């Protein structure tokens, strides 16, 4: 697991974050990891973010 995601999970536990904050914390950690892994190519993280948005719009529409 990427170090930034591991640190995010540790911070969630340490600071007792609320459930509605956990998603944004994890997504931020993933974005940081993607940015670092791609040598700062913001298109990589933006592609990931667009996938999340697209999947979120379709959430609950499957029967």
N, C-alpha and C positions, 0 to 999 in steps of 0.2 A: 504494500500500500504506500502511496506517495507520502512523503514526510509531512507535507502541508495538510493533507487530509487527516493524518494521524494526530497532528497538533490541534486541528479543529475539533476532532472528537474528544481530545483531552480537555480542551477549553470548555466544551459543552458540559462535560461532567464536572469540571472544577467550579465553573460559575453557575451551575444549575440553570441553564438557559431554558426558556419556555418552549414548548413544542412548536409554536408558530415561528420561532426564531431559528430552529434547527435547519430547515431547508435552505434558507439564505446563507447560513454559515457554511454548510457543506458545499453549496454551489460556488461560493466565493473561493473556498479552498481548491475545488476542482479547477476553477478558472485560473487561479494562481499557478497551479501545477501545469496546466496546458500552456500558459504563457512562458513559464520557465523552460519547459520541455521543447518548445518550438522556437527558442531563442528570441522571444519577444514578438513573434508573428501574431498580431492580434486577430487575424482572420481565423486562426485555429480556435481560439476561445469563442469568437463570435459565431462560428459555425456550430459549436457545441450549444451556445445559448439559443441560437435559432432552432436547433433540434428540440431543446427543452420547451420552447414556446409552442412550436408546432405540435409536439406530443401533448402538451397541456391543453391545447384547444380541442384536441380529439378525445381527451380523457372523459370517460363515461358515456361515449357515444356507441361503443361496441355492445352488441346484444348477444 
